[in-house]
Amino acid sequence: MSCSNLTMWVPSKPKLDSSSPLSFTSFITPSSLISTSNNNHTPSRSSSAIHCSLRELRTRIDSVKNTQKITEAMKLVAAAKVRRAQEAVVNARPFSETLVEVLYSINEQLQTEDVDVPLTNVRPVKKVALVVVTGDRGLCGGFNNFILKKAEARIKELKTLGLDYVVISVGKKGNSYFLRRPYIPVDKFLDGSNLPTAKEAQAIADDVFSLFVSEEVDKVELLYTKFVSLVKSDPVIHTLLPLSPKGEICDVNGVCVDAAEDEFFRLTTKEGKLTVERDVIRTETVDFSPILQFEQDPVQILDALLPLYLNSQILRALQESLASELAARMTAMGNATDNATELKKNLSRVYNRQRQAKITGEILEIVAGADALA
């Protein structure tokens, strides 16, 4: 079957990104896509001549349909995992908040005493350890790029201040990024998992604890992606060590980064299709009793609680990073599904026009032959 020539009008501002793997140009070879210009047309439109057969168009339409099914399935899987990740964060929050209240109460009792707690010692900063938390997989938009750019910007700031630094990379994407840049000193490479556990948090906590207590570093900063909503996540930096006796989680500028509200997502059916809905839930915590007295020495309790608090905050950062990654993947797959739908519609339009032109040409040939015989 010979290929016929067809001109399809494309708006000057198409909805599909030409760099996207689901864009229209990704299914058309450069040799078959010829840009033309015509002064008689309006300046807001451009024309592209497509040379392909009906069989090729059918193959492309089937390929786009299969891609659309895959991306839609990945979107729903990511939505279900986001729900579980958010449940893990919220279920762990009462323990974390109560631990904060206990630390604050003990700190108030120790205000008049001269106490030496290693994890709360503030000394002149000469070297900083950066714990960078990234994802293990791609197909999640700019999630990994944003946190890595944040880390690069922080490293540049430390160099400007004349401070030494070392990186602890958590996540396969971050590991591969820093392995390709040998000029960045890395203390340890750690792989993440689909569901963060206390064991993983303990491995990171042990490493930063040994670096800080041995005075190899004077400050430890945690870089991770804070989950805000389904379509928004913020890369944040907060000081992990030395620990604040009050227990607040603040960034390098002293701004608290604790979340008071959470968004829950659930899968529902709407018009026969699975969709995602969200609810906003505010976490309520019980106030710690100020008249509670401790049997043990407050210093002993503080020595036991601060490492536990360090582990809980690292685990919380891993969980928030995972929730942000899944939300970003859900959004990216949703956009890919929309692009596939638009691309399928455009290809179907081209296919129908070409088939109609072919049928019309055959009818004209038959009519012309009949007239010649008559």
WOGIBEL-V687288 format. One record per helix or strand. SS is the DSSP state (H for helix, E for strand). FROM is the first residue (numbers start at 0). LEN is the number of residues. Records with the same first field share a line. If there is no record, write none. Layout:
SS->FROM-LEN, FROM-LEN
This chain:
E->3-8, 32-4, 44-8, 126-7, 163-7, 185-5, 218-11, 231-10, 249-2, 255-1, 260-10, 272-10
H->23-4, 29-3, 53-56, 117-3, 142-18, 171-8, 197-16, 297-76
